[in-house]
């Protein structure tokens, strides 16, 4: 797998995942949560997705937030694998997307952005 530059990653994030950024050579996103219970839910969801993708991020958990950092260890930088997992995490944690969804909107206590 080939590396992508930080500039390319920033450009793609701006267009596809505007809540994400590049910090110290890694993709980064902070999810603000309502409480510790939701923080654990978020961390577990990310952990499941990461394990399924065989890609393992660095997570920093606090009472009301989860920070996720992604880079591909094998190549020592950013790759498509990082962007793909970021996209999957974003879609999963923000599902269902709106009140028009058959399930309705997520509970108000879930994420706070």
Secondary structure, 3 states (H helix, E strand, C coil): CCCECHHHHHHHHHHHCCCCEEECCEEEEEEEECCHHHHHHHHHHHHHHHHHHCCCCEEEEECCEEEEEECECCCCEECHHHHHHHHHHHHHHCCCCCCCCCCCCCCCCCECC
